[in-house]
Amino acid sequence: MKKVVLAYSGGLDTSCIIPWLKDRGYDIIAVIGDVGQGDDFQKVKAKAIKSGASKVYCLNLQQELIENYAFPALKAGALYEGKYNLACALSRPLIAYHQVMIARKEKADGMVHGCTGKGNDQVRFEVTYRLMEPKMEVLAPVRVWEFKSRDEEIDYAKSKGVPVDASKKKPYSIDTNVYGRAMESGVLEDPMVEPPADIFYMTVAPEKAPNKPEYVEIEFTKGIPTGVNGKKMKPLELVLELNKIAGRNGVGRVDMIENRLVGIKSRELYENPAGTVLHLAIREIESLVLDRDSLRFKEALSQKYAELIYNGLWWTPLKAQMDSFFDKYHENTTGLARIKLYKGHAMVVGRKSPHSRYSEKMATYGKGDTFDQSLAEGFIKLWTVPFQKHS
Ligand code: ARG
């Protein structure tokens, strides 16, 4: 019997995969990655065994997700197509990495995931497998099996003794972790349909948020968020706290049409309260401590970094090289940003840093100006030279 390790969520697809592969002669070990999806993991583990897995692992990966994946992406300013904080995309190389580590320990022959052939996640899983264990077999049953609909899968699951919650129609496809939540399909497939109120979990509707603004101060040390409202916090704790604060003010909803790696355009809804204010805050401190050239140069890198993550290229040389760049870039990103949250909006209203390059004496139009305005005339003459006709 061939032994394979499955990235297991407890959903219908990954649950059907277990008997489906068993019938084809495989021994299945299920791996559950707890990235903060809030499931009852005792139940999920029991379901894997009931479905026919010979062993289950459940790993708490929440802290690692924030520290080693979300924060580097934050330092890189990575927002896919300018909007998506990549919460789901960041969790895949992490889960796949641990899946391979377990496969090695168990001396397995292959790796299995439950992604479809239309999405990005299949790429993120398989690139990780192939870079870490190029010789291992890779199975993606959902891409090749005979089921044409969810109902057919439910019938199959029942016939195999897999517990199903068939009463519940699944109106959306949802992916959740501590750094954000993604919702797609169902009524959302029509790009003109406003998302129904009941799809949101991490944020209140802006119109239902408090009628009074709330202020939050976020502290950074060398580009890493380290405190909220004067209290030092560990990365995971800090993200959970900001999810609460921003979420109760309706901050962090994104509605977008995005371009998948396979070329399809899809409509996604995201909630990422903590990520929204963190991206705003870090950029604000950067604007104070970095020179113009560095800031401009980074913009192009942010876009590239976001594309690498989105396209499954987390474990590649360029991504690692860029992390080194961002470590250097953020040497002085220490300080705090003050943000005002009000009914779905997050506005920066203050920033400070011991490394600030801002000089009130240079900027002022009032008394004590230290900028020598007489230098401007010569500067502008030279600035114009390349564009003038010279004989
Ligand atoms: N489109 C996002 C990405 O590729 C989210 C994927 C998962 N979304 C979902 N609703 N199940 O990263």
Boltz pocket constraint, residues with backbone or C-beta under 6 A from the ligand:
constraints:
  - pocket:
      binder: B
      contacts: [[A, 86], [A, 88], [A, 89], [A, 120], [A, 121], [A, 173], [A, 174], [A, 175], [A, 182], [A, 183], [A, 184], [A, 268], [A, 310]]
      max_distance: 6.0
